[in-house]
């Protein structure tokens, strides 16, 4: 099964060890129809943009995941309204991924303009080091 990930499951990030057994395929970008929120600066929540909002393309990674691994990934993603859903990519393909309920994210910072979780994390790290 092929999935799109855009948070801590990506290479080099804190939960990537959960992807053991999955095969990295490539980096990818979503269609420009999403918004990205930072949940306590611990993980991102990707939601479908509303009709009156600008949507953004969100960068992530595509993996081929054994069917036995998918339930373990889902069990780890049961926070703040996260659920499995279709992610539309910039090339028109749809694949499985993790989305969040928009209403539950609205009180958190919208980080869509950063384009991805990794870029936002770099921004945080630079500002934490500055006295």
C-alpha positions as CSV (number, residue, x, y, z in Angstrom):
1,X,0.0,0.0,0.0
2,X,1.4,3.4,-1.0
3,X,1.0,6.3,1.5
4,X,1.8,10.0,1.8
5,X,3.3,11.2,5.1
6,X,4.0,14.8,6.1
7,X,5.1,14.9,9.7
8,X,7.3,13.1,12.2
9,X,7.1,9.8,10.2
10,X,9.4,11.4,7.6
11,X,13.0,10.4,7.2
12,X,15.2,11.8,10.0
13,X,12.4,12.8,12.3
14,X,11.4,11.5,15.7
15,X,8.8,8.8,14.7
16,X,10.5,7.6,11.5
17,X,11.4,4.3,13.3
18,X,7.7,3.4,13.0
19,X,8.3,3.2,9.2
20,X,10.7,0.2,9.6
21,X,9.7,-2.2,6.9
22,X,8.3,0.5,4.6
23,X,10.2,1.5,1.5
24,X,10.8,5.2,0.7
25,X,9.7,5.9,-2.8
26,X,10.2,9.7,-3.3
27,X,9.4,13.1,-2.0
28,X,6.1,14.5,-3.2
29,X,3.9,17.6,-2.9
30,X,0.2,17.7,-2.3
31,X,-2.3,19.5,-4.5
32,X,-2.7,23.1,-3.3
33,X,-5.9,22.4,-1.4
34,X,-4.6,21.9,2.2
35,X,-3.7,23.8,5.3
36,X,-1.1,22.7,7.8
37,X,-1.3,23.4,11.6
38,X,1.3,23.0,14.3
39,X,-0.1,21.0,17.3
40,X,1.9,22.2,20.3
41,X,5.0,22.3,18.0
42,X,5.1,18.4,18.4
43,X,3.4,17.3,15.2
44,X,1.6,18.7,12.2
45,X,-2.1,18.4,11.3
46,X,-3.0,18.6,7.7
47,X,-6.6,19.6,6.8
48,X,-8.5,20.3,3.6
49,X,-8.8,24.0,3.0
50,X,-12.3,25.5,3.1
51,X,-13.7,27.0,0.0
52,X,-13.1,30.6,1.1
53,X,-9.5,29.9,2.2
54,X,-6.3,29.7,0.1
55,X,-5.0,26.2,-0.1
56,X,-1.3,25.3,0.0
57,X,0.8,22.6,-1.5
58,X,2.3,20.6,1.4
59,X,5.6,18.7,0.9
60,X,5.9,15.2,2.2
61,X,7.2,11.7,1.4
62,X,5.7,8.7,-0.3
63,X,6.3,5.2,1.0
64,X,5.3,1.7,0.1
65,X,4.0,0.3,3.4
66,X,3.3,-3.4,4.1
67,X,-0.3,-3.9,4.9
68,X,0.7,-5.2,8.3
69,X,2.4,-1.9,9.1
70,X,-0.6,0.4,8.3
71,X,-2.6,-0.5,11.5
72,X,0.5,0.3,13.6
73,X,0.9,3.7,11.9
74,X,-2.8,4.4,12.4
75,X,-2.6,3.4,16.1
76,X,0.1,6.0,16.5
77,X,-1.9,8.7,14.7
78,X,-5.0,8.8,17.0
79,X,-4.4,12.3,18.3
80,X,-6.5,15.5,17.9
81,X,-8.9,14.1,15.4
82,X,-6.4,12.6,13.1
83,X,-7.9,10.0,10.7
84,X,-6.9,8.1,7.5
85,X,-8.0,9.9,4.3
86,X,-7.2,10.5,0.7
87,X,-4.4,13.0,0.0
88,X,-4.4,14.5,-3.5
89,X,-1.0,15.1,-4.9
90,X,0.1,17.8,-7.3
91,X,0.2,15.3,-10.2
92,X,-3.5,14.4,-9.7
93,X,-2.9,11.1,-7.9
94,X,-4.7,10.3,-4.7
95,X,-3.2,8.1,-2.0
96,X,-3.7,7.3,1.6
97,X,-2.5,9.6,4.3
98,X,-3.4,11.1,7.6
99,X,-5.7,14.2,7.8
100,X,-7.2,16.1,10.8
101,X,-10.6,17.6,11.6
102,X,-10.3,21.3,10.8
103,X,-12.4,22.5,13.7
104,X,-10.1,20.8,16.2
105,X,-7.0,22.6,14.7
106,X,-8.2,26.2,14.4
107,X,-6.8,27.2,17.8
108,X,-3.3,26.2,16.8
109,X,-0.8,28.1,14.6
110,X,-1.5,27.8,10.9
111,X,2.0,27.0,9.4
112,X,0.8,26.4,5.8
113,X,3.0,29.1,4.4
114,X,6.1,27.1,5.4
115,X,5.1,24.4,3.0
116,X,6.1,21.5,5.2
117,X,6.7,20.3,8.7
118,X,10.4,20.0,8.3
119,X,10.8,23.7,7.2
120,X,8.7,24.8,10.1
121,X,10.8,22.7,12.6
122,X,14.0,24.4,11.2
123,X,12.4,27.8,11.8
124,X,11.6,26.8,15.4
125,X,15.1,25.5,16.0
126,X,16.7,28.7,14.7
127,X,14.5,30.8,17.0
128,X,15.1,28.6,20.1
129,X,18.9,29.1,19.7
130,X,18.6,32.9,19.5
131,X,19.1,34.6,22.9
